[in-house]
Amino acid sequence: MDVTNYRGSLPVAVTLKWKGECIANALSTSQAGYPFLLANESVTAFSAVFNVGGTSVDVHRTATKDKRYFDQGLNVYTTAPIPGPDLDKLLTAVASKPSSTIDLTFSYRKFFDVLLEQMTRIDGDLHNLANPNDSKAILDTFTHSNAGGKVRITYKSDTQEIKALPCRFVNREIAPGASGRPPSVKLVIELDFLSGLNA
């Protein structure tokens, strides 16, 4: 069944979301099941392969400095081109919410990871980012120089990966293109952070 009626290959927009959960003794249960969006450029790559109608449809992106694969105006990821006939099979299968796994790569500045760790501490230790109990951990997140009165700070980067995270294709949006132009397609993929992951 044709959905896009487009025979070429086209990139699509992708929204990643996950449902919130509550921990024991939570002050509020309002976030249980709430759909949160994952739409920032710290996710520098992802890949999910959905098997529909005997066809494997690869939805993936690998961002680089020169090719961001991110639509700033819509605040969504964009993908490498997907063949139109394969995309049609995936779009038709949305009612069954086809499942897969997704590999995610996160790239970020190490300083902000340490900052977040300090800001979310719940122990009785009164140390903080300005008065840390381990200054080496913070100082190791950047380098600095002072040449001729000009201070330069360079933050170090890190990369982490999550492999084989369960996910489902749960929704779609399709807008017809102008005459002779391909349609615009957005996929909504729901991530499952609760099944089968270690710490």
N, C-alpha and C positions, 0 to 999 in steps of 0.2 A: 504494500500500500504506500503510495507516494504521499509525503507530507509537505516537503519543501518544493518538489518538482524541480530540483536542481541537480544536474548530472555531474557538475564539476566538484572540486573540493573546496571547502570553506572553513575558516576558523569559526569557533563559537565562543560565546561568553559563558563563564561558569561561576556559579555561586556555590560555595561550600558552607554548609551549616551543620550544627550539632545541637542536640537537646540538652538543656541544663539538668543538673541533678542536685540533690540536697544531702548534706552529711548529717550524721546523728547529732541531735541537739541543736540543729540549725535555728537561728532566730526567726527565719522566714522560710516558708515553703513555696513562695511565689515563683521561684526560679525552676522548680521541678517541671521538666518537659518544655521549658521555654526555648524556642529556636534561636540560637545565637549564630551570627554570621562570622565566618572567617574570611576576611577580605583585606589583608594587608600584604605588603610586598616582602615581608620576612619569609613567606612561603615562596621560595625561588624556583621550586620544581614540584610537579606532582604527575602521577601516572596511574590511571585506572583503566582496566580492560573489561568491558561488558560483553558477555556472550548472549547474543539475541538472534533468533532465527537462523542458527547455524553459522553466524558471522561474528567475528571478534571485532568490536569497535573500541579503538584505542583513543582515550581522551587524555591528552597529556600536554604539558607545557614545560619548557626549560628556559627561564628568563636569564638574560645576560645584560650587561651594562648598555649595550647598543640595541637590544630587542627585549623590551620589558615584558611583553605579553600581559599587559595590565591596562585596563581602560580607566583612566583617572576620573573622567566625568561620571561614568556609571559605577565606579568603585567595584569592578568585577575583574576576575582573571579572564584572559583570552587564551585560546589554545592554538596549537599547530593545526593546519588544515585537516579536515576529516572528509573522506569521499562522500558525496551527496547520497548515493544509494545506501551506504552503511549507516549514515546519520539518520536516514528515513526509517531504517529498521529499529534503531534505538528510540527514536521519537515515538514510533508506533507502540513500542513496548512499555511506555511509561506507566500505563495503568497497572501493570503487574509489578512495578517497582523492582526492576532487575537489580540484583546485588552483585557485588564484586569486592575487591580489596583495592586500596589505594596506597601508593608509596608517596610520602611527603618529605621534602627537604626544606629545612628552615635555616636561613643564614641571618645572623644578627651581630650586633656589637656586644662584646662580652661585658662591657661596663653596665649596660642596661639590665643584663641578667643579674649581676651582683646587686645593682640598685633595687631591683624588684625583690630579691631575696631579703635585703635589709628592711624594706618597707612592709613586708608581710610577716615579719617575725612575730611569734606569739609567746616566746619564752620570757622569763623574768629578767634576762640580761639587759642592762640599760645601755649597752653599746649601740651605736647607729652608724650611718655612713660617715658622719662628721667626726665620730669618735669610735672607730671600729676596734673590735677585739682582734682582728687580723688584717692589718693594713696592707700586708703583702698581696692578699687576694684582690684587693681593689687596685693597688698600684700596678698589678700585672695585667690589667685590662687596657692599658694605654701606654704610649711612650710620649715623652715631651722633651723639648729642647729650648734653649734660650740663647740664640745667636744674635749678637749685636742689639740686644734689647727686644728682639722679636721672639715671642713665645709661640711655639708650635706644638699642638697636641694631636696625636694620631691614635684613634681608637682601634683596638685589635678586634678582628672578626672571628666568629666561630660558626660551625655548621653542625647541625644535628639531623638525624633522619628517623622517621617512623616507617617501618616496613609492614606491608600487608594489613593495614587498618581496614576493618570491615566498612563498607559503604553501600548506599543504595541510590539509584537514580529515581528521584521522587517527583520532579515537576519539570515543565518546559514552558517557554514563551517563544512564539514565532511571529515575526512581523514580515509581511511580504516586502520584497525589494521593489524599487522603481523598475520601469520597463527595461528588461535586459540585465538587471542587477540581481545578485543573489539575495536571498532573504536574510534577515537577522534572526539568530537563534540563541536562546539562553537556556542552559541546563542547570538544574538545581540538584546537587548531590549532597546527601545527608551522611555525615560521618558518625561512626559508632565508637566513641572513646571508651566504652564501658566493657566491651567483650574481648576477653583474651589478651589484654595488655598487661605487661608487668610494670613495675614502678617506673 
